[in-house]
Amino acid sequence: MDLRDDLEVETLLFGLDEALDNITIGLIKQDNIECCVCLNYHWGVKLPNCNHFICPKCYYKIYNGYVSSNFYCENSEPEYPEKPSYPYKNKDKNKKIFYSITEDDRYLEWFIDENEDLYNSVKFEDNLDVKLKKWFETNKYIKQYENDLIQYNKHVEQFNNDIEEYNELYAQEKEDNSQQLCPLCRL
């Protein structure tokens, strides 16, 4: 599903009939017309520059543009990068690790239940147990996680650039395929 397409989003939210009705608000409508574009019988809308009627789906494509299948073949949409997984999420293992580091139970629950939160707080917490702080600063899995986060942030930045470029190409494709002319009289 393409969330950039108003008709698809409205169809998802309200159903096709209400979506078509919503995108043609303010236009003159007539029941049971034969659309000169798709040749289906449907209610239609009067085109703004002439007296011809076409079905609302064709009206939407002609006046808002469409994205061709070639566009999707030639331009793949960038995928959002996957965030690295924090290495210490297992509470049972965290408890064993905690007691191998220190006997000070003040941080036990925090270490076991909210290890990632504690990891993020280590940088700002001055009163933290010295052994715990050292463990967070020297643990090889935490260091790997930090390196993965750096790479992840670079990938997110690249994704943001790529998706911006993709959206511009997408908008240009819709504009290029938007005739905004009557298919019969070309007005």
RATABEL-V320389 format. One line per field, one symbol per residue. ss: DSSP state (~ for helix, > for strand, _ for the rest). phi: phi as a letter, one per 30 degrees, with the letter a starting at -180 (. if undefined). psi: psi as a letter, one per 30 degrees, with the letter a starting at -180 (. if undefined). A space follows every 50 residues. Layout:
BEGIN
ss: ???
phi: ???
psi: ???
END
This chain:
BEGIN
ss: _____~~~~~~~~~_~~~~~~~~_____>>>>>>______>>>>>>____ __>>>~~~~~~~~~____~~~~~~________________~~~~~~~~~~ ~___~~~~~~~~~_~~~~~~~~_______~~~~~~~~~_~~~~~~~~~~~ ~~~~~~~~~~~~~~~~~~~~~~~~~~___________
phi: .cddcedddddddcjddddddddceicdcbdhccddcciccadbbdddca cdcbddddedddccibcdddedddbdddcddddddddccddddddddedd cacddecedddddbedddeddedccdddedddededdcdddddddddddd deddddddddddddddddddddddddccdhbddccic
psi: kjffjeeeeeeeefleeeeeeefgkflklkliljkfefglklllkkkfga glklleeeeeeeffllklfeeeefjkkkkklkkkkkfifjeeeeeeeeff elfjfegeeeeeeheeeeeffeffjfgkkeeeeeeeffkeeeeeeeeeee eeeeeeeeeeeeeeeeeeeeeeeeeegjehlkfefg.
END
